Amino acid sequence: MMLLVTGGAGFIGHEIVRLAVAEGRPVRVLDALRPDVHRAPPQPIPGVEFVRGDIRDPATLDLVLGGVDVVCHQAAKVGLGVDLADAPDYVSTNVLGTAELVAAMGRSGCGSLVLASSMVVYGEGAYRDAQGRRRRPAPRTADDLEAGRFEPRDPESGAQLEPALIDEDDRLDPRNGYALTKLAQEHLGAEWARSTGGAVAMLRYHNVYGVGMPRDTPYAGVAAIFRSSIARGQAPRVFEDGGQRRDFVHVHDVARANLAAIDWLGARAPSTVRAFNVGSGTVTTVGEVAAGLARAMHGPPPQVTGEYRLGDVRHITASSARAREELGWSAAIDLESGLREFAGASTDRVV
Ligand SMILES: NC(=O)c1ccc[n+]([C@@H]2O[C@H](COP(=O)([O-])OP(=O)(O)OC[C@H]3O[C@@H](n4cnc5c(N)ncnc54)[C@H](O)[C@@H]3O)[C@@H](O)[C@H]2O)c1
């Protein structure tokens, strides 16, 4: 069964390709090698057919989709935009790129798609009020953040809420341009499945970390930004009070989730559309990750700055029960050993 990995030279895509090859699966990669992600071409993986090209180019897609049974779509412009000037690139790469991909899959007859989605489609995480009712609070106001009132409040009573795990049926509430494009990708995948009888699994990754993470770029994930600071001998700077809850999941586990989804798709009914959270199941805080990395790298302890970014969410942590029950997948790498490996790595990419 021939697998096409778009973005297969990137942080997550590369790990998927490595694992697929190790399992003996035939793999082709389509990657544009964006210069803001790749300073130099990546090392080729023996046995992998690599095509340098853009997912927005229909002729390239028609070529690479020949003989492909399943597409694992990782190519995207990732991270939170620095400013509004980034918006056209996000929309073009992620929305137009996915539209061209599914249109080409319609032409080729390829019937299975794994889509790299993200927790950002949810916006703020799930909460419970004092009565145990589920609540999804509105964005925090600049006044609250300025005053150091970081915890979201119940819109009715004004009382503080208790964070809960988000599940796939919770309301989607993207809060920025990148998040909007990830949600648009899901809708395009669903439309493709409905109109062609294909099957799509949308994997909503939580905070992915591990060796190979891009660094020294404002678009990098928070773990990479902390690691870069510590490597320069500087304290990792933690926004708010460091108590933001997240679910950090190791890139190897994310790659395993992709292969589990590929196998699951093989036995699906026509027009299947299913979303899955991909998280470790361990709730941790951003401050704890900064402190853990600082310890592992023998660097300065984190500096909690109280700074904030409007639009950041306070807590977002996943229930990955659906992936466990339906895909037979769960994360295997615990945060402590994953961070230790990440801290000691010398091979992450410099942008
Ligand atoms: N890293 C995370 O924490 C995280 C979390 C949630 C979701 N995701 C999603 O996972 C996927 C992979 O992310 P990553 O962290 O590996 O990013 P990455 O930037 O390391 O990899 C993306 C790859 O896609 C390629 N690419 C970009 N635009 C392209 C185009 N137009 N045509 C062909 N190739 C193109 C890049 O060259 C790069 O190799 C993305 O869809 C991202 O939105 C990542």
The ligand as an SDF file (V2000), in Angstrom:
LIG
                    3D

 44 48  0  0  0  0  0  0  0  0999 V2000
    4.4500   20.9170   15.6780 N   0  0  0  0  0  0  0  0  0  0  0  0
    3.3190   20.9470   16.3990 C   0  0  0  0  0  0  0  0  0  0  0  0
    3.3150   21.0870   17.6380 O   0  0  0  0  0  0  0  0  0  0  0  0
    1.9880   20.7840   15.6870 C   0  0  0  0  0  0  0  0  0  0  0  0
    0.8150   20.8170   16.4750 C   0  0  0  0  0  0  0  0  0  0  0  0
   -0.4090   20.6740   15.8390 C   0  0  0  0  0  0  0  0  0  0  0  0
   -0.4700   20.4510   14.4660 C   0  0  0  0  0  0  0  0  0  0  0  0
    0.6670   20.4440   13.7220 N   0  0  0  0  0  0  0  0  0  0  0  0
    0.5500   20.2040   12.2730 C   0  0  0  0  0  0  0  0  0  0  0  0
    1.4270   19.1410   11.9000 O   0  0  0  0  0  0  0  0  0  0  0  0
    1.8830   19.3210   10.5670 C   0  0  0  0  0  0  0  0  0  0  0  0
    3.4050   19.1930   10.5170 C   0  0  0  0  0  0  0  0  0  0  0  0
    3.9760   20.2230   11.3340 O   0  0  0  0  0  0  0  0  0  0  0  0
    5.5320   20.2830   11.6570 P   0  0  0  0  0  0  0  0  0  0  0  0
    5.6630   20.7740   13.0520 O   0  0  0  0  0  0  0  0  0  0  0  0
    6.1900   19.0220   11.2310 O   0  0  0  0  0  0  0  0  0  0  0  0
    5.9750   21.4800   10.6750 O   0  0  0  0  0  0  0  0  0  0  0  0
    7.3200   21.6830    9.8000 P   0  0  0  0  0  0  0  0  0  0  0  0
    7.3270   23.1150    9.3820 O   0  0  0  0  0  0  0  0  0  0  0  0
    8.4980   21.1190   10.4990 O   0  0  0  0  0  0  0  0  0  0  0  0
    7.0230   20.7700    8.5260 O   0  0  0  0  0  0  0  0  0  0  0  0
    6.1560   21.1630    7.4930 C   0  0  0  0  0  0  0  0  0  0  0  0
    6.7530   20.6880    6.1850 C   0  0  0  0  0  0  0  0  0  0  0  0
    5.8550   21.0500    5.1330 O   0  0  0  0  0  0  0  0  0  0  0  0
    6.6090   21.5560    4.0480 C   0  0  0  0  0  0  0  0  0  0  0  0
    5.7530   22.4670    3.2820 N   0  0  0  0  0  0  0  0  0  0  0  0
    5.2650   23.6620    3.6930 C   0  0  0  0  0  0  0  0  0  0  0  0
    4.5570   24.2280    2.7230 N   0  0  0  0  0  0  0  0  0  0  0  0
    4.5640   23.3670    1.6720 C   0  0  0  0  0  0  0  0  0  0  0  0
    3.9810   23.3930    0.3780 C   0  0  0  0  0  0  0  0  0  0  0  0
    3.2680   24.4330   -0.0550 N   0  0  0  0  0  0  0  0  0  0  0  0
    4.1700   22.3240   -0.4390 N   0  0  0  0  0  0  0  0  0  0  0  0
    4.9160   21.2580   -0.0180 C   0  0  0  0  0  0  0  0  0  0  0  0
    5.4990   21.2100    1.1980 N   0  0  0  0  0  0  0  0  0  0  0  0
    5.3230   22.2400    2.0380 C   0  0  0  0  0  0  0  0  0  0  0  0
    7.7940   22.2700    4.6890 C   0  0  0  0  0  0  0  0  0  0  0  0
    8.8900   22.4300    3.7900 O   0  0  0  0  0  0  0  0  0  0  0  0
    8.1090   21.3570    5.8700 C   0  0  0  0  0  0  0  0  0  0  0  0
    9.0830   20.3750    5.5240 O   0  0  0  0  0  0  0  0  0  0  0  0
    1.3420   20.6750   10.1130 C   0  0  0  0  0  0  0  0  0  0  0  0
    0.1750   20.4460    9.3310 O   0  0  0  0  0  0  0  0  0  0  0  0
    0.9680   21.3770   11.4120 C   0  0  0  0  0  0  0  0  0  0  0  0
   -0.0780   22.3080   11.2150 O   0  0  0  0  0  0  0  0  0  0  0  0
    1.9030   20.5940   14.3010 C   0  0  0  0  0  0  0  0  0  0  0  0
  1  2  1  0
  2  3  2  0
  2  4  1  0
  4  5  1  0
  4 44  2  0
  5  6  2  0
  6  7  1  0
  7  8  2  0
  8  9  1  0
  8 44  1  0
  9 10  1  0
  9 42  1  0
 10 11  1  0
 11 12  1  0
 11 40  1  0
 12 13  1  0
 13 14  1  0
 14 15  2  0
 14 16  1  0
 14 17  1  0
 17 18  1  0
 18 19  2  0
 18 20  1  0
 18 21  1  0
 21 22  1  0
 22 23  1  0
 23 24  1  0
 23 38  1  0
 24 25  1  0
 25 26  1  0
 25 36  1  0
 26 27  1  0
 26 35  1  0
 27 28  2  0
 28 29  1  0
 29 30  1  0
 29 35  2  0
 30 31  1  0
 30 32  2  0
 32 33  1  0
 33 34  2  0
 34 35  1  0
 36 37  1  0
 36 38  1  0
 38 39  1  0
 40 41  1  0
 40 42  1  0
 42 43  1  0
M  CHG  2   8   1  16  -1
M  END
$$$$
